[in-house]
Structures are given as structure tokens and as C-alpha cells.
Amino acid sequence: MLPFEGALDGTPEAAAAVINGQMERLVRACPAQYLWGYARYKQPRQEAAA
């Protein structure tokens, strides 16, 4: 966890860019902690569906 750097002033697009930049900073600091494989749209296995 790191302190948030930046301000969420201006347009929603500018605020989103600041948030995305901060998230990228956290992932770059410790990439092993980031959930890279999120299988939201992956089909379940046949044996799991039964």
C-alpha cells in the first residue's frame, strides 16, 4: 500500500487517468501481487458444471 499521489480534479477522464497511473505504479512495484488471470468470461469445465 502506498499513499495516493495526485489530485482528482478536472474531468472524469483526467481523474481516471490519475487513478490508472497510481494503479500502474502499484503493479510495477510488486507485479507478483497483482491478479493477472481473471477468468470472468471463461467457460467452466464440463465436470464442474454437472
N, CA, C, O and CB atoms as a CASP TS submission, in Angstrom:
PFRMAT TS
TARGET T0000
AUTHOR 0000-0000-0000
METHOD Language model
MODEL 1
PARENT N/A
ATOM      1  N   MET     1       0.845  -1.147   0.000  1.00  0.00           N
ATOM      2  CA  MET     1       0.000   0.000   0.000  1.00  0.00           C
ATOM      3  C   MET     1       0.905   1.229   0.000  1.00  0.00           C
ATOM      4  O   MET     1       1.872   1.312   0.757  1.00  0.00           O
ATOM      5  CB  MET     1      -0.969  -0.013   1.210  1.00  0.00           C
ATOM      6  N   LEU     2       0.569   2.166  -0.856  1.00  0.00           N
ATOM      7  CA  LEU     2       1.314   3.406  -0.953  1.00  0.00           C
ATOM      8  C   LEU     2       0.352   4.577  -0.863  1.00  0.00           C
ATOM      9  O   LEU     2      -0.821   4.444  -1.212  1.00  0.00           O
ATOM     10  CB  LEU     2       2.125   3.461  -2.261  1.00  0.00           C
ATOM     11  N   PRO     3       0.832   5.714  -0.401  1.00  0.00           N
ATOM     12  CA  PRO     3      -0.040   6.889  -0.379  1.00  0.00           C
ATOM     13  C   PRO     3      -0.415   7.310  -1.808  1.00  0.00           C
ATOM     14  O   PRO     3       0.387   7.193  -2.735  1.00  0.00           O
ATOM     15  CB  PRO     3       0.651   8.060   0.364  1.00  0.00           C
ATOM     16  N   PHE     4      -1.624   7.792  -1.959  1.00  0.00           N
ATOM     17  CA  PHE     4      -2.093   8.256  -3.261  1.00  0.00           C
ATOM     18  C   PHE     4      -1.396   9.559  -3.601  1.00  0.00           C
ATOM     19  O   PHE     4      -1.371  10.491  -2.798  1.00  0.00           O
ATOM     20  CB  PHE     4      -3.634   8.437  -3.273  1.00  0.00           C
ATOM     21  N   GLU     5      -0.834   9.615  -4.791  1.00  0.00           N
ATOM     22  CA  GLU     5      -0.162  10.826  -5.253  1.00  0.00           C
ATOM     23  C   GLU     5      -0.968  11.415  -6.397  1.00  0.00           C
ATOM     24  O   GLU     5      -1.282  10.724  -7.366  1.00  0.00           O
ATOM     25  CB  GLU     5       1.305  10.531  -5.699  1.00  0.00           C
ATOM     26  N   GLY     6      -1.294  12.657  -6.285  1.00  0.00           N
ATOM     27  CA  GLY     6      -2.050  13.310  -7.340  1.00  0.00           C
ATOM     28  C   GLY     6      -3.379  13.809  -6.814  1.00  0.00           C
ATOM     29  O   GLY     6      -3.762  13.552  -5.673  1.00  0.00           O
ATOM     30  N   ALA     7      -4.065  14.525  -7.675  1.00  0.00           N
ATOM     31  CA  ALA     7      -5.365  15.082  -7.317  1.00  0.00           C
ATOM     32  C   ALA     7      -6.395  14.626  -8.334  1.00  0.00           C
ATOM     33  O   ALA     7      -6.087  14.446  -9.513  1.00  0.00           O
ATOM     34  CB  ALA     7      -5.311  16.630  -7.242  1.00  0.00           C
ATOM     35  N   LEU     8      -7.615  14.443  -7.867  1.00  0.00           N
ATOM     36  CA  LEU     8      -8.688  14.018  -8.748  1.00  0.00           C
ATOM     37  C   LEU     8      -9.531  15.215  -9.180  1.00  0.00           C
ATOM     38  O   LEU     8     -10.760  15.185  -9.117  1.00  0.00           O
ATOM     39  CB  LEU     8      -9.564  12.966  -8.058  1.00  0.00           C
ATOM     40  N   ASP     9      -8.856  16.250  -9.613  1.00  0.00           N
ATOM     41  CA  ASP     9      -9.525  17.454 -10.088  1.00  0.00           C
ATOM     42  C   ASP     9      -9.739  17.378 -11.594  1.00  0.00           C
ATOM     43  O   ASP     9      -9.075  16.606 -12.286  1.00  0.00           O
ATOM     44  CB  ASP     9      -8.711  18.708  -9.723  1.00  0.00           C
ATOM     45  N   GLY    10     -10.644  18.161 -12.079  1.00  0.00           N
ATOM     46  CA  GLY    10     -10.843  18.232 -13.524  1.00  0.00           C
ATOM     47  C   GLY    10     -11.919  17.280 -14.003  1.00  0.00           C
ATOM     48  O   GLY    10     -12.872  16.979 -13.285  1.00  0.00           O
ATOM     49  N   THR    11     -11.752  16.820 -15.211  1.00  0.00           N
ATOM     50  CA  THR    11     -12.752  15.975 -15.853  1.00  0.00           C
ATOM     51  C   THR    11     -12.695  14.550 -15.304  1.00  0.00           C
ATOM     52  O   THR    11     -11.684  14.149 -14.727  1.00  0.00           O
ATOM     53  CB  THR    11     -12.548  15.968 -17.373  1.00  0.00           C
ATOM     54  N   PRO    12     -13.768  13.788 -15.481  1.00  0.00           N
ATOM     55  CA  PRO    12     -13.723  12.382 -15.076  1.00  0.00           C
ATOM     56  C   PRO    12     -12.628  11.607 -15.810  1.00  0.00           C
ATOM     57  O   PRO    12     -12.027  10.694 -15.244  1.00  0.00           O
ATOM     58  CB  PRO    12     -15.073  11.725 -15.326  1.00  0.00           C
ATOM     59  N   GLU    13     -12.373  11.965 -17.048  1.00  0.00           N
ATOM     60  CA  GLU    13     -11.317  11.292 -17.812  1.00  0.00           C
ATOM     61  C   GLU    13      -9.948  11.547 -17.196  1.00  0.00           C
ATOM     62  O   GLU    13      -9.119  10.641 -17.113  1.00  0.00           O
ATOM     63  CB  GLU    13     -11.330  11.759 -19.272  1.00  0.00           C
ATOM     64  N   ALA    14      -9.712  12.789 -16.762  1.00  0.00           N
ATOM     65  CA  ALA    14      -8.434  13.130 -16.130  1.00  0.00           C
ATOM     66  C   ALA    14      -8.288  12.403 -14.788  1.00  0.00           C
ATOM     67  O   ALA    14      -7.205  11.925 -14.451  1.00  0.00           O
ATOM     68  CB  ALA    14      -8.321  14.662 -15.927  1.00  0.00           C
ATOM     69  N   ALA    15      -9.378  12.323 -14.032  1.00  0.00           N
ATOM     70  CA  ALA    15      -9.335  11.614 -12.749  1.00  0.00           C
ATOM     71  C   ALA    15      -9.062  10.126 -12.972  1.00  0.00           C
ATOM     72  O   ALA    15      -8.291   9.515 -12.232  1.00  0.00           O
ATOM     73  CB  ALA    15     -10.663  11.806 -11.976  1.00  0.00           C
ATOM     74  N   ALA    16      -9.691   9.549 -13.986  1.00  0.00           N
ATOM     75  CA  ALA    16      -9.456   8.135 -14.296  1.00  0.00           C
ATOM     76  C   ALA    16      -8.007   7.903 -14.692  1.00  0.00           C
ATOM     77  O   ALA    16      -7.421   6.885 -14.325  1.00  0.00           O
ATOM     78  CB  ALA    16     -10.390   7.665 -15.420  1.00  0.00           C
ATOM     79  N   ALA    17      -7.424   8.834 -15.436  1.00  0.00           N
ATOM     80  CA  ALA    17      -6.023   8.700 -15.831  1.00  0.00           C
ATOM     81  C   ALA    17      -5.109   8.725 -14.612  1.00  0.00           C
ATOM     82  O   ALA    17      -4.129   7.982 -14.561  1.00  0.00           O
ATOM     83  CB  ALA    17      -5.632   9.816 -16.805  1.00  0.00           C
ATOM     84  N   VAL    18      -5.419   9.571 -13.631  1.00  0.00           N
ATOM     85  CA  VAL    18      -4.616   9.630 -12.409  1.00  0.00           C
ATOM     86  C   VAL    18      -4.746   8.320 -11.630  1.00  0.00           C
ATOM     87  O   VAL    18      -3.747   7.779 -11.156  1.00  0.00           O
ATOM     88  CB  VAL    18      -5.049  10.829 -11.527  1.00  0.00           C
ATOM     89  N   ILE    19      -5.963   7.812 -11.499  1.00  0.00           N
ATOM     90  CA  ILE    19      -6.180   6.553 -10.776  1.00  0.00           C
ATOM     91  C   ILE    19      -5.469   5.409 -11.491  1.00  0.00           C
ATOM     92  O   ILE    19      -4.819   4.588 -10.844  1.00  0.00           O
ATOM     93  CB  ILE    19      -7.694   6.247 -10.646  1.00  0.00           C
ATOM     94  N   ASN    20      -5.585   5.345 -12.806  1.00  0.00           N
ATOM     95  CA  ASN    20      -4.908   4.289 -13.563  1.00  0.00           C
ATOM     96  C   ASN    20      -3.398   4.374 -13.409  1.00  0.00           C
ATOM     97  O   ASN    20      -2.726   3.349 -13.302  1.00  0.00           O
ATOM     98  CB  ASN    20      -5.283   4.369 -15.038  1.00  0.00           C
ATOM     99  N   GLY    21      -2.866   5.579 -13.397  1.00  0.00           N
ATOM    100  CA  GLY    21      -1.426   5.759 -13.206  1.00  0.00           C
ATOM    101  C   GLY    21      -0.962   5.278 -11.841  1.00  0.00           C
ATOM    102  O   GLY    21       0.104   4.677 -11.711  1.00  0.00           O
ATOM    103  N   GLN    22      -1.775   5.549 -10.825  1.00  0.00           N
ATOM    104  CA  GLN    22      -1.430   5.094  -9.475  1.00  0.00           C
ATOM    105  C   GLN    22      -1.507   3.572  -9.374  1.00  0.00           C
ATOM    106  O   GLN    22      -0.673   2.942  -8.723  1.00  0.00           O
ATOM    107  CB  GLN    22      -2.363   5.738  -8.438  1.00  0.00           C
ATOM    108  N   MET    23      -2.506   2.995 -10.018  1.00  0.00           N
ATOM    109  CA  MET    23      -2.623   1.533 -10.022  1.00  0.00           C
ATOM    110  C   MET    23      -1.444   0.909 -10.740  1.00  0.00           C
ATOM    111  O   MET    23      -0.902  -0.101 -10.292  1.00  0.00           O
ATOM    112  CB  MET    23      -3.937   1.093 -10.683  1.00  0.00           C
ATOM    113  N   GLU    24      -1.047   1.504 -11.850  1.00  0.00           N
ATOM    114  CA  GLU    24       0.120   1.003 -12.583  1.00  0.00           C
ATOM    115  C   GLU    24       1.369   1.085 -11.727  1.00  0.00           C
ATOM    116  O   GLU    24       2.214   0.190 -11.772  1.00  0.00           O
ATOM    117  CB  GLU    24       0.323   1.790 -13.882  1.00  0.00           C
ATOM    118  N   ARG    25       1.492   2.140 -10.954  1.00  0.00           N
ATOM    119  CA  ARG    25       2.647   2.297 -10.062  1.00  0.00           C
ATOM    120  C   ARG    25       2.693   1.161  -9.037  1.00  0.00           C
ATOM    121  O   ARG    25       3.761   0.621  -8.750  1.00  0.00           O
ATOM    122  CB  ARG    25       2.595   3.666  -9.342  1.00  0.00           C
ATOM    123  N   LEU    26       1.524   0.801  -8.486  1.00  0.00           N
ATOM    124  CA  LEU    26       1.475  -0.293  -7.520  1.00  0.00           C
ATOM    125  C   LEU    26       1.826  -1.630  -8.159  1.00  0.00           C
ATOM    126  O   LEU    26       2.563  -2.425  -7.576  1.00  0.00           O
ATOM    127  CB  LEU    26       0.097  -0.370  -6.887  1.00  0.00           C
ATOM    128  N   VAL    27       1.302  -1.878  -9.353  1.00  0.00           N
ATOM    129  CA  VAL    27       1.580  -3.145 -10.033  1.00  0.00           C
ATOM    130  C   VAL    27       3.056  -3.241 -10.388  1.00  0.00           C
ATOM    131  O   VAL    27       3.658  -4.305 -10.241  1.00  0.00           O
ATOM    132  CB  VAL    27       0.716  -3.286 -11.302  1.00  0.00           C
ATOM    133  N   ARG    28       3.640  -2.156 -10.850  1.00  0.00           N
ATOM    134  CA  ARG    28       5.068  -2.171 -11.188  1.00  0.00           C
ATOM    135  C   ARG    28       5.941  -2.382  -9.945  1.00  0.00           C
ATOM    136  O   ARG    28       7.024  -2.958 -10.041  1.00  0.00           O
ATOM    137  CB  ARG    28       5.459  -0.859 -11.884  1.00  0.00           C
ATOM    138  N   ALA    29       5.479  -1.922  -8.796  1.00  0.00           N
ATOM    139  CA  ALA    29       6.249  -2.090  -7.564  1.00  0.00           C
ATOM    140  C   ALA    29       6.273  -3.551  -7.115  1.00  0.00           C
ATOM    141  O   ALA    29       7.267  -4.010  -6.552  1.00  0.00           O
ATOM    142  CB  ALA    29       5.668  -1.210  -6.454  1.00  0.00           C
ATOM    143  N   CYS    30       5.178  -4.288  -7.361  1.00  0.00           N
ATOM    144  CA  CYS    30       5.117  -5.689  -6.929  1.00  0.00           C
ATOM    145  C   CYS    30       4.184  -6.464  -7.859  1.00  0.00           C
ATOM    146  O   CYS    30       3.046  -6.758  -7.492  1.00  0.00           O
ATOM    147  CB  CYS    30       4.632  -5.798  -5.446  1.00  0.00           C
ATOM    148  N   PRO    31       4.659  -6.793  -9.059  1.00  0.00           N
ATOM    149  CA  PRO    31       3.783  -7.443 -10.034  1.00  0.00           C
ATOM    150  C   PRO    31       3.268  -8.818  -9.604  1.00  0.00           C
ATOM    151  O   PRO    31       2.220  -9.250 -10.084  1.00  0.00           O
ATOM    152  CB  PRO    31       4.509  -7.581 -11.326  1.00  0.00           C
ATOM    153  N   ALA    32       3.969  -9.507  -8.721  1.00  0.00           N
ATOM    154  CA  ALA    32       3.523 -10.829  -8.286  1.00  0.00           C
ATOM    155  C   ALA    32       2.235 -10.744  -7.468  1.00  0.00           C
ATOM    156  O   ALA    32       1.513 -11.736  -7.357  1.00  0.00           O
ATOM    157  CB  ALA    32       4.618 -11.511  -7.467  1.00  0.00           C
ATOM    158  N   GLN    33       1.938  -9.591  -6.901  1.00  0.00           N
ATOM    159  CA  GLN    33       0.752  -9.430  -6.072  1.00  0.00           C
ATOM    160  C   GLN    33      -0.498  -9.081  -6.890  1.00  0.00           C
ATOM    161  O   GLN    33      -1.607  -9.091  -6.356  1.00  0.00           O
ATOM    162  CB  GLN    33       1.000  -8.357  -5.035  1.00  0.00           C
ATOM    163  N   TYR    34      -0.327  -8.779  -8.158  1.00  0.00           N
ATOM    164  CA  TYR    34      -1.465  -8.378  -8.987  1.00  0.00           C
ATOM    165  C   TYR    34      -2.170  -9.607  -9.545  1.00  0.00           C
ATOM    166  O   TYR    34      -1.511 -10.572  -9.932  1.00  0.00           O
ATOM    167  CB  TYR    34      -1.005  -7.456 -10.137  1.00  0.00           C
ATOM    168  N   LEU    35      -3.484  -9.589  -9.591  1.00  0.00           N
ATOM    169  CA  LEU    35      -4.266 -10.700 -10.128  1.00  0.00           C
ATOM    170  C   LEU    35      -4.275 -10.590 -11.648  1.00  0.00           C
ATOM    171  O   LEU    35      -5.093  -9.867 -12.216  1.00  0.00           O
ATOM    172  CB  LEU    35      -5.724 -10.700  -9.554  1.00  0.00           C
ATOM    173  N   TRP    36      -3.373 -11.302 -12.303  1.00  0.00           N
ATOM    174  CA  TRP    36      -3.233 -11.198 -13.756  1.00  0.00           C
ATOM    175  C   TRP    36      -4.267 -12.030 -14.492  1.00  0.00           C
ATOM    176  O   TRP    36      -4.728 -11.624 -15.559  1.00  0.00           O
ATOM    177  CB  TRP    36      -1.846 -11.626 -14.179  1.00  0.00           C
ATOM    178  N   GLY    37      -4.641 -13.172 -13.959  1.00  0.00           N
ATOM    179  CA  GLY    37      -5.522 -14.074 -14.686  1.00  0.00           C
ATOM    180  C   GLY    37      -6.933 -14.072 -14.130  1.00  0.00           C
ATOM    181  O   GLY    37      -7.257 -14.886 -13.266  1.00  0.00           O
ATOM    182  N   TYR    38      -7.764 -13.185 -14.602  1.00  0.00           N
ATOM    183  CA  TYR    38      -9.143 -13.108 -14.164  1.00  0.00           C
ATOM    184  C   TYR    38     -10.001 -13.728 -15.249  1.00  0.00           C
ATOM    185  O   TYR    38     -10.130 -13.167 -16.337  1.00  0.00           O
ATOM    186  CB  TYR    38      -9.573 -11.637 -13.865  1.00  0.00           C
ATOM    187  N   ALA    39     -10.584 -14.874 -14.965  1.00  0.00           N
ATOM    188  CA  ALA    39     -11.300 -15.656 -15.974  1.00  0.00           C
ATOM    189  C   ALA    39     -12.804 -15.390 -15.930  1.00  0.00           C
ATOM    190  O   ALA    39     -13.594 -16.330 -15.844  1.00  0.00           O
ATOM    191  CB  ALA    39     -11.029 -17.148 -15.774  1.00  0.00           C
ATOM    192  N   ARG    40     -13.198 -14.147 -15.987  1.00  0.00           N
ATOM    193  CA  ARG    40     -14.615 -13.794 -15.892  1.00  0.00           C
ATOM    194  C   ARG    40     -15.440 -14.392 -17.027  1.00  0.00           C
ATOM    195  O   ARG    40     -16.551 -14.872 -16.802  1.00  0.00           O
ATOM    196  CB  ARG    40     -14.773 -12.288 -15.888  1.00  0.00           C
ATOM    197  N   TYR    41     -14.912 -14.366 -18.219  1.00  0.00           N
ATOM    198  CA  TYR    41     -15.677 -14.821 -19.375  1.00  0.00           C
ATOM    199  C   TYR    41     -15.275 -16.219 -19.839  1.00  0.00           C
ATOM    200  O   TYR    41     -15.666 -16.655 -20.922  1.00  0.00           O
ATOM    201  CB  TYR    41     -15.511 -13.847 -20.512  1.00  0.00           C
ATOM    202  N   LYS    42     -14.510 -16.905 -19.033  1.00  0.00           N
ATOM    203  CA  LYS    42     -14.065 -18.246 -19.381  1.00  0.00           C
ATOM    204  C   LYS    42     -15.193 -19.249 -19.108  1.00  0.00           C
ATOM    205  O   LYS    42     -15.889 -19.143 -18.098  1.00  0.00           O
ATOM    206  CB  LYS    42     -12.787 -18.623 -18.586  1.00  0.00           C
ATOM    207  N   GLN    43     -15.367 -20.202 -19.993  1.00  0.00           N
ATOM    208  CA  GLN    43     -16.388 -21.229 -19.830  1.00  0.00           C
ATOM    209  C   GLN    43     -15.955 -22.222 -18.761  1.00  0.00           C
ATOM    210  O   GLN    43     -14.796 -22.638 -18.755  1.00  0.00           O
ATOM    211  CB  GLN    43     -16.656 -21.952 -21.166  1.00  0.00           C
ATOM    212  N   PRO    44     -16.857 -22.620 -17.846  1.00  0.00           N
ATOM    213  CA  PRO    44     -16.487 -23.620 -16.841  1.00  0.00           C
ATOM    214  C   PRO    44     -16.266 -24.996 -17.493  1.00  0.00           C
ATOM    215  O   PRO    44     -16.797 -25.279 -18.567  1.00  0.00           O
ATOM    216  CB  PRO    44     -17.583 -23.714 -15.749  1.00  0.00           C
ATOM    217  N   ARG    45     -15.489 -25.823 -16.835  1.00  0.00           N
ATOM    218  CA  ARG    45     -15.259 -27.176 -17.314  1.00  0.00           C
ATOM    219  C   ARG    45     -16.569 -27.963 -17.250  1.00  0.00           C
ATOM    220  O   ARG    45     -17.442 -27.657 -16.438  1.00  0.00           O
ATOM    221  CB  ARG    45     -14.149 -27.877 -16.483  1.00  0.00           C
ATOM    222  N   GLN    46     -16.698 -28.950 -18.088  1.00  0.00           N
ATOM    223  CA  GLN    46     -17.913 -29.759 -18.130  1.00  0.00           C
ATOM    224  C   GLN    46     -18.158 -30.506 -16.820  1.00  0.00           C
ATOM    225  O   GLN    46     -19.295 -30.584 -16.356  1.00  0.00           O
ATOM    226  CB  GLN    46     -17.836 -30.747 -19.275  1.00  0.00           C
ATOM    227  N   GLU    47     -17.101 -31.056 -16.224  1.00  0.00           N
ATOM    228  CA  GLU    47     -17.292 -31.801 -14.975  1.00  0.00           C
ATOM    229  C   GLU    47     -17.679 -30.878 -13.820  1.00  0.00           C
ATOM    230  O   GLU    47     -18.352 -31.314 -12.886  1.00  0.00           O
ATOM    231  CB  GLU    47     -16.019 -32.570 -14.619  1.00  0.00           C
ATOM    232  N   ALA    48     -17.267 -29.619 -13.868  1.00  0.00           N
ATOM    233  CA  ALA    48     -17.626 -28.665 -12.825  1.00  0.00           C
ATOM    234  C   ALA    48     -19.076 -28.224 -12.953  1.00  0.00           C
ATOM    235  O   ALA    48     -19.697 -27.868 -11.951  1.00  0.00           O
ATOM    236  CB  ALA    48     -16.706 -27.455 -12.877  1.00  0.00           C
ATOM    237  N   ALA    49     -19.631 -28.237 -14.161  1.00  0.00           N
ATOM    238  CA  ALA    49     -20.991 -27.786 -14.383  1.00  0.00           C
ATOM    239  C   ALA    49     -22.014 -28.857 -13.975  1.00  0.00           C
ATOM    240  O   ALA    49     -23.182 -28.541 -13.749  1.00  0.00           O
ATOM    241  CB  ALA    49     -21.178 -27.407 -15.847  1.00  0.00           C
ATOM    242  N   ALA    50     -21.590 -30.091 -13.883  1.00  0.00           N
ATOM    243  CA  ALA    50     -22.539 -31.173 -13.567  1.00  0.00           C
ATOM    244  C   ALA    50     -22.884 -31.249 -12.108  1.00  0.00           C
ATOM    245  O   ALA    50     -23.668 -32.108 -11.702  1.00  0.00           O
ATOM    246  CB  ALA    50     -21.986 -32.490 -14.002  1.00  0.00           C
TER
END
